[in-house]
Amino acid sequence: MILAAVDETEDTRAALFAIVDRMMGKSLRPKAIFYVDDLPKTRNLKVMRRVARARFLGLDPGDLTALDNHTALLAIDARR
């Protein structure tokens, strides 16, 4: 799970894991949580999860024509 940075403490991570466990079930709990300064978004401010996931895994992100903030990809690269 990649999140825009708010509070990078272990307590926050534990709370996020607990929320996912309670609301979605332990089977959907992410293995890790990474904080970044910004997430890749379109001009309409929709988060491009496909691009974030591919960039983090080192895969081809595909079509980036709708991406509005290319600098967000650098933040994800720094956490890889």
PDB file with one MODEL, atoms N, CA, C and O in Angstrom:
MODEL        1
ATOM      1  N   MET A   1       0.860  -1.162   0.000  1.00  0.00           N
ATOM      2  CA  MET A   1       0.000   0.000   0.000  1.00  0.00           C
ATOM      3  C   MET A   1       0.902   1.220   0.000  1.00  0.00           C
ATOM      4  O   MET A   1       1.847   1.304   0.785  1.00  0.00           O
ATOM      5  N   ILE A   2       0.608   2.164  -0.884  1.00  0.00           N
ATOM      6  CA  ILE A   2       1.374   3.400  -0.973  1.00  0.00           C
ATOM      7  C   ILE A   2       0.447   4.541  -0.593  1.00  0.00           C
ATOM      8  O   ILE A   2      -0.641   4.677  -1.151  1.00  0.00           O
ATOM      9  N   LEU A   3       0.879   5.360   0.355  1.00  0.00           N
ATOM     10  CA  LEU A   3       0.059   6.462   0.847  1.00  0.00           C
ATOM     11  C   LEU A   3       0.802   7.779   0.756  1.00  0.00           C
ATOM     12  O   LEU A   3       2.027   7.815   0.865  1.00  0.00           O
ATOM     13  N   ALA A   4       0.077   8.845   0.560  1.00  0.00           N
ATOM     14  CA  ALA A   4       0.670  10.166   0.649  1.00  0.00           C
ATOM     15  C   ALA A   4       1.021  10.420   2.113  1.00  0.00           C
ATOM     16  O   ALA A   4       0.232  10.119   3.008  1.00  0.00           O
ATOM     17  N   ALA A   5       2.198  10.968   2.347  1.00  0.00           N
ATOM     18  CA  ALA A   5       2.720  11.104   3.709  1.00  0.00           C
ATOM     19  C   ALA A   5       1.875  12.033   4.563  1.00  0.00           C
ATOM     20  O   ALA A   5       1.552  13.152   4.164  1.00  0.00           O
ATOM     21  N   VAL A   6       1.529  11.553   5.730  1.00  0.00           N
ATOM     22  CA  VAL A   6       0.830  12.370   6.718  1.00  0.00           C
ATOM     23  C   VAL A   6       1.587  12.238   8.028  1.00  0.00           C
ATOM     24  O   VAL A   6       2.078  13.228   8.571  1.00  0.00           O
ATOM     25  N   ASP A   7       1.680  11.032   8.527  1.00  0.00           N
ATOM     26  CA  ASP A   7       2.334  10.764   9.801  1.00  0.00           C
ATOM     27  C   ASP A   7       3.002   9.397   9.681  1.00  0.00           C
ATOM     28  O   ASP A   7       2.319   8.374   9.664  1.00  0.00           O
ATOM     29  N   GLU A   8       4.325   9.374   9.599  1.00  0.00           N
ATOM     30  CA  GLU A   8       5.038   8.140   9.302  1.00  0.00           C
ATOM     31  C   GLU A   8       5.459   7.344  10.530  1.00  0.00           C
ATOM     32  O   GLU A   8       6.504   6.693  10.501  1.00  0.00           O
ATOM     33  N   THR A   9       4.691   7.376  11.590  1.00  0.00           N
ATOM     34  CA  THR A   9       5.080   6.653  12.795  1.00  0.00           C
ATOM     35  C   THR A   9       4.605   5.208  12.738  1.00  0.00           C
ATOM     36  O   THR A   9       3.710   4.862  11.967  1.00  0.00           O
ATOM     37  N   GLU A  10       5.211   4.384  13.558  1.00  0.00           N
ATOM     38  CA  GLU A  10       4.805   2.975  13.641  1.00  0.00           C
ATOM     39  C   GLU A  10       3.392   2.842  14.193  1.00  0.00           C
ATOM     40  O   GLU A  10       2.663   1.920  13.825  1.00  0.00           O
ATOM     41  N   ASP A  11       3.005   3.755  15.068  1.00  0.00           N
ATOM     42  CA  ASP A  11       1.636   3.732  15.599  1.00  0.00           C
ATOM     43  C   ASP A  11       0.618   3.938  14.479  1.00  0.00           C
ATOM     44  O   ASP A  11      -0.430   3.292  14.459  1.00  0.00           O
ATOM     45  N   THR A  12       0.929   4.833  13.556  1.00  0.00           N
ATOM     46  CA  THR A  12       0.036   5.075  12.428  1.00  0.00           C
ATOM     47  C   THR A  12      -0.056   3.853  11.532  1.00  0.00           C
ATOM     48  O   THR A  12      -1.141   3.476  11.091  1.00  0.00           O
ATOM     49  N   ARG A  13       1.084   3.238  11.266  1.00  0.00           N
ATOM     50  CA  ARG A  13       1.094   2.013  10.451  1.00  0.00           C
ATOM     51  C   ARG A  13       0.236   0.932  11.111  1.00  0.00           C
ATOM     52  O   ARG A  13      -0.572   0.281  10.449  1.00  0.00           O
ATOM     53  N   ALA A  14       0.416   0.751  12.403  1.00  0.00           N
ATOM     54  CA  ALA A  14      -0.351  -0.266  13.128  1.00  0.00           C
ATOM     55  C   ALA A  14      -1.847   0.041  13.063  1.00  0.00           C
ATOM     56  O   ALA A  14      -2.662  -0.866  12.894  1.00  0.00           O
ATOM     57  N   ALA A  15      -2.206   1.316  13.198  1.00  0.00           N
ATOM     58  CA  ALA A  15      -3.609   1.704  13.123  1.00  0.00           C
ATOM     59  C   ALA A  15      -4.185   1.437  11.732  1.00  0.00           C
ATOM     60  O   ALA A  15      -5.321   0.982  11.606  1.00  0.00           O
ATOM     61  N   LEU A  16      -3.399   1.720  10.690  1.00  0.00           N
ATOM     62  CA  LEU A  16      -3.873   1.455   9.329  1.00  0.00           C
ATOM     63  C   LEU A  16      -4.060  -0.038   9.087  1.00  0.00           C
ATOM     64  O   LEU A  16      -5.047  -0.451   8.478  1.00  0.00           O
ATOM     65  N   PHE A  17      -3.122  -0.843   9.560  1.00  0.00           N
ATOM     66  CA  PHE A  17      -3.263  -2.294   9.436  1.00  0.00           C
ATOM     67  C   PHE A  17      -4.525  -2.773  10.158  1.00  0.00           C
ATOM     68  O   PHE A  17      -5.252  -3.625   9.648  1.00  0.00           O
ATOM     69  N   ALA A  18      -4.778  -2.224  11.335  1.00  0.00           N
ATOM     70  CA  ALA A  18      -5.955  -2.621  12.111  1.00  0.00           C
ATOM     71  C   ALA A  18      -7.250  -2.239  11.394  1.00  0.00           C
ATOM     72  O   ALA A  18      -8.218  -3.000  11.415  1.00  0.00           O
ATOM     73  N   ILE A  19      -7.272  -1.067  10.762  1.00  0.00           N
ATOM     74  CA  ILE A  19      -8.456  -0.635  10.026  1.00  0.00           C
ATOM     75  C   ILE A  19      -8.732  -1.572   8.859  1.00  0.00           C
ATOM     76  O   ILE A  19      -9.874  -1.974   8.635  1.00  0.00           O
ATOM     77  N   VAL A  20      -7.685  -1.920   8.117  1.00  0.00           N
ATOM     78  CA  VAL A  20      -7.859  -2.840   6.989  1.00  0.00           C
ATOM     79  C   VAL A  20      -8.336  -4.198   7.485  1.00  0.00           C
ATOM     80  O   VAL A  20      -9.247  -4.789   6.905  1.00  0.00           O
ATOM     81  N   ASP A  21      -7.725  -4.692   8.553  1.00  0.00           N
ATOM     82  CA  ASP A  21      -8.137  -5.980   9.121  1.00  0.00           C
ATOM     83  C   ASP A  21      -9.616  -5.975   9.503  1.00  0.00           C
ATOM     84  O   ASP A  21     -10.341  -6.925   9.207  1.00  0.00           O
ATOM     85  N   ARG A  22     -10.058  -4.907  10.158  1.00  0.00           N
ATOM     86  CA  ARG A  22     -11.426  -4.826  10.657  1.00  0.00           C
ATOM     87  C   ARG A  22     -12.436  -4.636   9.531  1.00  0.00           C
ATOM     88  O   ARG A  22     -13.495  -5.264   9.533  1.00  0.00           O
ATOM     89  N   MET A  23     -12.113  -3.771   8.570  1.00  0.00           N
ATOM     90  CA  MET A  23     -13.096  -3.416   7.551  1.00  0.00           C
ATOM     91  C   MET A  23     -13.070  -4.323   6.322  1.00  0.00           C
ATOM     92  O   MET A  23     -14.097  -4.516   5.671  1.00  0.00           O
ATOM     93  N   MET A  24     -11.903  -4.879   6.004  1.00  0.00           N
ATOM     94  CA  MET A  24     -11.786  -5.654   4.767  1.00  0.00           C
ATOM     95  C   MET A  24     -11.383  -7.103   5.002  1.00  0.00           C
ATOM     96  O   MET A  24     -11.559  -7.948   4.124  1.00  0.00           O
ATOM     97  N   GLY A  25     -10.851  -7.390   6.166  1.00  0.00           N
ATOM     98  CA  GLY A  25     -10.419  -8.749   6.466  1.00  0.00           C
ATOM     99  C   GLY A  25      -8.912  -8.907   6.353  1.00  0.00           C
ATOM    100  O   GLY A  25      -8.255  -8.210   5.579  1.00  0.00           O
ATOM    101  N   LYS A  26      -8.380  -9.828   7.131  1.00  0.00           N
ATOM    102  CA  LYS A  26      -6.934 -10.021   7.165  1.00  0.00           C
ATOM    103  C   LYS A  26      -6.368 -10.508   5.836  1.00  0.00           C
ATOM    104  O   LYS A  26      -5.195 -10.280   5.543  1.00  0.00           O
ATOM    105  N   SER A  27      -7.179 -11.166   5.039  1.00  0.00           N
ATOM    106  CA  SER A  27      -6.678 -11.662   3.751  1.00  0.00           C
ATOM    107  C   SER A  27      -6.353 -10.522   2.788  1.00  0.00           C
ATOM    108  O   SER A  27      -5.566 -10.721   1.863  1.00  0.00           O
ATOM    109  N   LEU A  28      -6.929  -9.337   2.974  1.00  0.00           N
ATOM    110  CA  LEU A  28      -6.657  -8.183   2.114  1.00  0.00           C
ATOM    111  C   LEU A  28      -5.670  -7.206   2.735  1.00  0.00           C
ATOM    112  O   LEU A  28      -5.429  -6.132   2.184  1.00  0.00           O
ATOM    113  N   ARG A  29      -5.107  -7.563   3.857  1.00  0.00           N
ATOM    114  CA  ARG A  29      -4.143  -6.702   4.530  1.00  0.00           C
ATOM    115  C   ARG A  29      -2.870  -6.590   3.689  1.00  0.00           C
ATOM    116  O   ARG A  29      -2.336  -7.609   3.250  1.00  0.00           O
ATOM    117  N   PRO A  30      -2.372  -5.361   3.455  1.00  0.00           N
ATOM    118  CA  PRO A  30      -1.142  -5.216   2.668  1.00  0.00           C
ATOM    119  C   PRO A  30       0.061  -5.749   3.436  1.00  0.00           C
ATOM    120  O   PRO A  30       0.049  -5.791   4.667  1.00  0.00           O
ATOM    121  N   LYS A  31       1.091  -6.153   2.713  1.00  0.00           N
ATOM    122  CA  LYS A  31       2.308  -6.649   3.349  1.00  0.00           C
ATOM    123  C   LYS A  31       3.082  -5.508   3.997  1.00  0.00           C
ATOM    124  O   LYS A  31       3.732  -5.689   5.027  1.00  0.00           O
ATOM    125  N   ALA A  32       3.005  -4.340   3.388  1.00  0.00           N
ATOM    126  CA  ALA A  32       3.754  -3.184   3.894  1.00  0.00           C
ATOM    127  C   ALA A  32       3.021  -1.905   3.508  1.00  0.00           C
ATOM    128  O   ALA A  32       2.180  -1.900   2.608  1.00  0.00           O
ATOM    129  N   ILE A  33       3.352  -0.838   4.195  1.00  0.00           N
ATOM    130  CA  ILE A  33       2.822   0.487   3.888  1.00  0.00           C
ATOM    131  C   ILE A  33       4.012   1.400   3.653  1.00  0.00           C
ATOM    132  O   ILE A  33       4.923   1.480   4.477  1.00  0.00           O
ATOM    133  N   PHE A  34       3.992   2.089   2.515  1.00  0.00           N
ATOM    134  CA  PHE A  34       5.049   3.023   2.163  1.00  0.00           C
ATOM    135  C   PHE A  34       4.456   4.407   2.036  1.00  0.00           C
ATOM    136  O   PHE A  34       3.395   4.577   1.436  1.00  0.00           O
ATOM    137  N   TYR A  35       5.129   5.399   2.596  1.00  0.00           N
ATOM    138  CA  TYR A  35       4.674   6.777   2.529  1.00  0.00           C
ATOM    139  C   TYR A  35       5.452   7.507   1.450  1.00  0.00           C
ATOM    140  O   TYR A  35       6.670   7.359   1.354  1.00  0.00           O
ATOM    141  N   VAL A  36       4.761   8.291   0.641  1.00  0.00           N
ATOM    142  CA  VAL A  36       5.390   9.119  -0.382  1.00  0.00           C
ATOM    143  C   VAL A  36       4.825  10.535  -0.274  1.00  0.00           C
ATOM    144  O   VAL A  36       3.778  10.754   0.336  1.00  0.00           O
ATOM    145  N   ASP A  37       5.533  11.486  -0.874  1.00  0.00           N
ATOM    146  CA  ASP A  37       5.102  12.881  -0.806  1.00  0.00           C
ATOM    147  C   ASP A  37       3.879  13.168  -1.669  1.00  0.00           C
ATOM    148  O   ASP A  37       3.083  14.051  -1.351  1.00  0.00           O
ATOM    149  N   ASP A  38       3.732  12.421  -2.765  1.00  0.00           N
ATOM    150  CA  ASP A  38       2.620  12.660  -3.676  1.00  0.00           C
ATOM    151  C   ASP A  38       2.288  11.372  -4.415  1.00  0.00           C
ATOM    152  O   ASP A  38       3.140  10.492  -4.545  1.00  0.00           O
ATOM    153  N   LEU A  39       1.081  11.258  -4.891  1.00  0.00           N
ATOM    154  CA  LEU A  39       0.642  10.099  -5.666  1.00  0.00           C
ATOM    155  C   LEU A  39       0.370  10.536  -7.101  1.00  0.00           C
ATOM    156  O   LEU A  39      -0.055  11.669  -7.328  1.00  0.00           O
ATOM    157  N   PRO A  40       0.608   9.653  -8.078  1.00  0.00           N
ATOM    158  CA  PRO A  40       0.327  10.028  -9.465  1.00  0.00           C
ATOM    159  C   PRO A  40      -1.169  10.227  -9.670  1.00  0.00           C
ATOM    160  O   PRO A  40      -1.980   9.369  -9.320  1.00  0.00           O
ATOM    161  N   LYS A  41      -1.522  11.389 -10.250  1.00  0.00           N
ATOM    162  CA  LYS A  41      -2.934  11.741 -10.416  1.00  0.00           C
ATOM    163  C   LYS A  41      -3.190  12.273 -11.818  1.00  0.00           C
ATOM    164  O   LYS A  41      -2.281  12.729 -12.511  1.00  0.00           O
ATOM    165  N   THR A  42      -4.453  12.200 -12.211  1.00  0.00           N
ATOM    166  CA  THR A  42      -4.880  12.791 -13.468  1.00  0.00           C
ATOM    167  C   THR A  42      -5.198  14.265 -13.239  1.00  0.00           C
ATOM    168  O   THR A  42      -5.131  14.756 -12.112  1.00  0.00           O
ATOM    169  N   ARG A  43      -5.542  14.960 -14.308  1.00  0.00           N
ATOM    170  CA  ARG A  43      -5.931  16.370 -14.168  1.00  0.00           C
ATOM    171  C   ARG A  43      -7.197  16.520 -13.316  1.00  0.00           C
ATOM    172  O   ARG A  43      -7.435  17.578 -12.734  1.00  0.00           O
ATOM    173  N   ASN A  44      -8.002  15.461 -13.245  1.00  0.00           N
ATOM    174  CA  ASN A  44      -9.230  15.474 -12.436  1.00  0.00           C
ATOM    175  C   ASN A  44      -8.973  15.018 -11.006  1.00  0.00           C
ATOM    176  O   ASN A  44      -9.917  14.808 -10.244  1.00  0.00           O
ATOM    177  N   LEU A  45      -7.711  14.862 -10.637  1.00  0.00           N
ATOM    178  CA  LEU A  45      -7.256  14.481  -9.307  1.00  0.00           C
ATOM    179  C   LEU A  45      -7.618  13.051  -8.916  1.00  0.00           C
ATOM    180  O   LEU A  45      -7.708  12.733  -7.730  1.00  0.00           O
ATOM    181  N   LYS A  46      -7.822  12.201  -9.901  1.00  0.00           N
ATOM    182  CA  LYS A  46      -8.023  10.782  -9.613  1.00  0.00           C
ATOM    183  C   LYS A  46      -6.655  10.119  -9.477  1.00  0.00           C
ATOM    184  O   LYS A  46      -5.770  10.340 -10.304  1.00  0.00           O
ATOM    185  N   VAL A  47      -6.483   9.316  -8.446  1.00  0.00           N
ATOM    186  CA  VAL A  47      -5.204   8.639  -8.223  1.00  0.00           C
ATOM    187  C   VAL A  47      -5.060   7.512  -9.248  1.00  0.00           C
ATOM    188  O   VAL A  47      -5.966   6.698  -9.424  1.00  0.00           O
ATOM    189  N   MET A  48      -3.923   7.483  -9.909  1.00  0.00           N
ATOM    190  CA  MET A  48      -3.639   6.457 -10.912  1.00  0.00           C
ATOM    191  C   MET A  48      -2.963   5.276 -10.213  1.00  0.00           C
ATOM    192  O   MET A  48      -1.740   5.142 -10.230  1.00  0.00           O
ATOM    193  N   ARG A  49      -3.776   4.436  -9.606  1.00  0.00           N
ATOM    194  CA  ARG A  49      -3.247   3.302  -8.842  1.00  0.00           C
ATOM    195  C   ARG A  49      -2.457   2.353  -9.715  1.00  0.00           C
ATOM    196  O   ARG A  49      -1.453   1.792  -9.275  1.00  0.00           O
ATOM    197  N   ARG A  50      -2.898   2.165 -10.950  1.00  0.00           N
ATOM    198  CA  ARG A  50      -2.203   1.280 -11.884  1.00  0.00           C
ATOM    199  C   ARG A  50      -0.760   1.745 -12.096  1.00  0.00           C
ATOM    200  O   ARG A  50       0.167   0.935 -12.112  1.00  0.00           O
ATOM    201  N   VAL A  51      -0.585   3.042 -12.256  1.00  0.00           N
ATOM    202  CA  VAL A  51       0.739   3.612 -12.485  1.00  0.00           C
ATOM    203  C   VAL A  51       1.587   3.502 -11.223  1.00  0.00           C
ATOM    204  O   VAL A  51       2.763   3.146 -11.304  1.00  0.00           O
ATOM    205  N   ALA A  52       1.016   3.798 -10.063  1.00  0.00           N
ATOM    206  CA  ALA A  52       1.756   3.704  -8.801  1.00  0.00           C
ATOM    207  C   ALA A  52       2.225   2.272  -8.554  1.00  0.00           C
ATOM    208  O   ALA A  52       3.379   2.046  -8.189  1.00  0.00           O
ATOM    209  N   ARG A  53       1.335   1.317  -8.753  1.00  0.00           N
ATOM    210  CA  ARG A  53       1.670  -0.098  -8.535  1.00  0.00           C
ATOM    211  C   ARG A  53       2.770  -0.554  -9.491  1.00  0.00           C
ATOM    212  O   ARG A  53       3.736  -1.193  -9.073  1.00  0.00           O
ATOM    213  N   ALA A  54       2.622  -0.223 -10.773  1.00  0.00           N
ATOM    214  CA  ALA A  54       3.611  -0.638 -11.770  1.00  0.00           C
ATOM    215  C   ALA A  54       4.960   0.000 -11.500  1.00  0.00           C
ATOM    216  O   ALA A  54       5.990  -0.666 -11.603  1.00  0.00           O
ATOM    217  N   ARG A  55       4.969   1.266 -11.159  1.00  0.00           N
ATOM    218  CA  ARG A  55       6.233   1.963 -10.899  1.00  0.00           C
ATOM    219  C   ARG A  55       6.934   1.367  -9.692  1.00  0.00           C
ATOM    220  O   ARG A  55       8.152   1.190  -9.711  1.00  0.00           O
ATOM    221  N   PHE A  56       6.188   1.057  -8.646  1.00  0.00           N
ATOM    222  CA  PHE A  56       6.779   0.481  -7.441  1.00  0.00           C
ATOM    223  C   PHE A  56       7.361  -0.901  -7.718  1.00  0.00           C
ATOM    224  O   PHE A  56       8.415  -1.252  -7.188  1.00  0.00           O
ATOM    225  N   LEU A  57       6.675  -1.683  -8.545  1.00  0.00           N
ATOM    226  CA  LEU A  57       7.136  -3.036  -8.858  1.00  0.00           C
ATOM    227  C   LEU A  57       8.186  -3.061  -9.956  1.00  0.00           C
ATOM    228  O   LEU A  57       8.726  -4.122 -10.270  1.00  0.00           O
ATOM    229  N   GLY A  58       8.482  -1.906 -10.544  1.00  0.00           N
ATOM    230  CA  GLY A  58       9.488  -1.843 -11.599  1.00  0.00           C
ATOM    231  C   GLY A  58       8.968  -2.326 -12.946  1.00  0.00           C
ATOM    232  O   GLY A  58       9.750  -2.711 -13.815  1.00  0.00           O
ATOM    233  N   LEU A  59       7.650  -2.305 -13.120  1.00  0.00           N
ATOM    234  CA  LEU A  59       7.030  -2.743 -14.367  1.00  0.00           C
ATOM    235  C   LEU A  59       6.722  -1.536 -15.252  1.00  0.00           C
ATOM    236  O   LEU A  59       6.807  -0.390 -14.811  1.00  0.00           O
ATOM    237  N   ASP A  60       6.366  -1.810 -16.494  1.00  0.00           N
ATOM    238  CA  ASP A  60       5.989  -0.751 -17.426  1.00  0.00           C
ATOM    239  C   ASP A  60       4.642  -0.176 -16.987  1.00  0.00           C
ATOM    240  O   ASP A  60       3.665  -0.919 -16.897  1.00  0.00           O
ATOM    241  N   PRO A  61       4.568   1.130 -16.713  1.00  0.00           N
ATOM    242  CA  PRO A  61       3.308   1.715 -16.259  1.00  0.00           C
ATOM    243  C   PRO A  61       2.288   1.904 -17.368  1.00  0.00           C
ATOM    244  O   PRO A  61       1.132   2.223 -17.089  1.00  0.00           O
ATOM    245  N   GLY A  62       2.684   1.717 -18.609  1.00  0.00           N
ATOM    246  CA  GLY A  62       1.745   1.869 -19.714  1.00  0.00           C
ATOM    247  C   GLY A  62       1.557   3.319 -20.104  1.00  0.00           C
ATOM    248  O   GLY A  62       2.477   4.129 -19.991  1.00  0.00           O
ATOM    249  N   ASP A  63       0.370   3.638 -20.559  1.00  0.00           N
ATOM    250  CA  ASP A  63       0.041   4.965 -21.069  1.00  0.00           C
ATOM    251  C   ASP A  63       0.032   5.993 -19.939  1.00  0.00           C
ATOM    252  O   ASP A  63      -0.699   5.846 -18.959  1.00  0.00           O
ATOM    253  N   LEU A  64       0.850   7.033 -20.087  1.00  0.00           N
ATOM    254  CA  LEU A  64       0.943   8.074 -19.063  1.00  0.00           C
ATOM    255  C   LEU A  64       0.414   9.418 -19.552  1.00  0.00           C
ATOM    256  O   LEU A  64       0.694  10.449 -18.940  1.00  0.00           O
ATOM    257  N   THR A  65      -0.338   9.423 -20.635  1.00  0.00           N
ATOM    258  CA  THR A  65      -0.810  10.699 -21.177  1.00  0.00           C
ATOM    259  C   THR A  65      -1.766  11.419 -20.229  1.00  0.00           C
ATOM    260  O   THR A  65      -1.838  12.648 -20.256  1.00  0.00           O
ATOM    261  N   ALA A  66      -2.490  10.697 -19.406  1.00  0.00           N
ATOM    262  CA  ALA A  66      -3.431  11.332 -18.466  1.00  0.00           C
ATOM    263  C   ALA A  66      -2.743  11.783 -17.177  1.00  0.00           C
ATOM    264  O   ALA A  66      -3.352  12.476 -16.363  1.00  0.00           O
ATOM    265  N   LEU A  67      -1.488  11.397 -16.984  1.00  0.00           N
ATOM    266  CA  LEU A  67      -0.769  11.746 -15.755  1.00  0.00           C
ATOM    267  C   LEU A  67      -0.480  13.237 -15.719  1.00  0.00           C
ATOM    268  O   LEU A  67       0.061  13.792 -16.675  1.00  0.00           O
ATOM    269  N   ASP A  68      -0.833  13.878 -14.636  1.00  0.00           N
ATOM    270  CA  ASP A  68      -0.658  15.326 -14.507  1.00  0.00           C
ATOM    271  C   ASP A  68       0.608  15.696 -13.746  1.00  0.00           C
ATOM    272  O   ASP A  68       1.216  16.725 -14.038  1.00  0.00           O
ATOM    273  N   ASN A  69       1.018  14.888 -12.783  1.00  0.00           N
ATOM    274  CA  ASN A  69       2.177  15.224 -11.948  1.00  0.00           C
ATOM    275  C   ASN A  69       3.250  14.132 -12.053  1.00  0.00           C
ATOM    276  O   ASN A  69       3.267  13.184 -11.267  1.00  0.00           O
ATOM    277  N   HIS A  70       4.120  14.280 -13.015  1.00  0.00           N
ATOM    278  CA  HIS A  70       5.167  13.283 -13.261  1.00  0.00           C
ATOM    279  C   HIS A  70       6.170  13.187 -12.111  1.00  0.00           C
ATOM    280  O   HIS A  70       6.838  12.164 -11.962  1.00  0.00           O
ATOM    281  N   THR A  71       6.282  14.220 -11.311  1.00  0.00           N
ATOM    282  CA  THR A  71       7.223  14.185 -10.190  1.00  0.00           C
ATOM    283  C   THR A  71       6.816  13.176  -9.123  1.00  0.00           C
ATOM    284  O   THR A  71       7.655  12.739  -8.335  1.00  0.00           O
ATOM    285  N   ALA A  72       5.551  12.804  -9.088  1.00  0.00           N
ATOM    286  CA  ALA A  72       5.089  11.806  -8.116  1.00  0.00           C
ATOM    287  C   ALA A  72       5.749  10.458  -8.369  1.00  0.00           C
ATOM    288  O   ALA A  72       5.938   9.677  -7.437  1.00  0.00           O
ATOM    289  N   LEU A  73       6.098  10.180  -9.615  1.00  0.00           N
ATOM    290  CA  LEU A  73       6.767   8.924  -9.934  1.00  0.00           C
ATOM    291  C   LEU A  73       8.155   8.864  -9.308  1.00  0.00           C
ATOM    292  O   LEU A  73       8.618   7.786  -8.934  1.00  0.00           O
ATOM    293  N   LEU A  74       8.813   9.992  -9.192  1.00  0.00           N
ATOM    294  CA  LEU A  74      10.135  10.042  -8.552  1.00  0.00           C
ATOM    295  C   LEU A  74      10.033   9.703  -7.068  1.00  0.00           C
ATOM    296  O   LEU A  74      10.925   9.060  -6.514  1.00  0.00           O
ATOM    297  N   ALA A  75       8.951  10.131  -6.424  1.00  0.00           N
ATOM    298  CA  ALA A  75       8.744   9.819  -5.003  1.00  0.00           C
ATOM    299  C   ALA A  75       8.567   8.317  -4.814  1.00  0.00           C
ATOM    300  O   ALA A  75       9.051   7.750  -3.834  1.00  0.00           O
ATOM    301  N   ILE A  76       7.877   7.676  -5.747  1.00  0.00           N
ATOM    302  CA  ILE A  76       7.690   6.224  -5.651  1.00  0.00           C
ATOM    303  C   ILE A  76       9.014   5.516  -5.919  1.00  0.00           C
ATOM    304  O   ILE A  76       9.333   4.535  -5.247  1.00  0.00           O
ATOM    305  N   ASP A  77       9.785   5.994  -6.887  1.00  0.00           N
ATOM    306  CA  ASP A  77      11.093   5.391  -7.181  1.00  0.00           C
ATOM    307  C   ASP A  77      12.013   5.457  -5.963  1.00  0.00           C
ATOM    308  O   ASP A  77      12.785   4.531  -5.713  1.00  0.00           O
ATOM    309  N   ALA A  78      11.928   6.544  -5.213  1.00  0.00           N
ATOM    310  CA  ALA A  78      12.805   6.719  -4.038  1.00  0.00           C
ATOM    311  C   ALA A  78      12.474   5.704  -2.945  1.00  0.00           C
ATOM    312  O   ALA A  78      13.344   5.374  -2.139  1.00  0.00           O
ATOM    313  N   ARG A  79      11.249   5.205  -2.897  1.00  0.00           N
ATOM    314  CA  ARG A  79      10.840   4.239  -1.864  1.00  0.00           C
ATOM    315  C   ARG A  79      11.061   2.801  -2.278  1.00  0.00           C
ATOM    316  O   ARG A  79      10.901   1.892  -1.462  1.00  0.00           O
ATOM    317  N   ARG A  80      11.423   2.577  -3.522  1.00  0.00           N
ATOM    318  CA  ARG A  80      11.605   1.221  -4.023  1.00  0.00           C
ATOM    319  C   ARG A  80      12.884   0.625  -3.526  1.00  0.00           C
ATOM    320  O   ARG A  80      13.200  -0.520  -3.853  1.00  0.00           O
TER     321      ARG A  80
ENDMDL
END
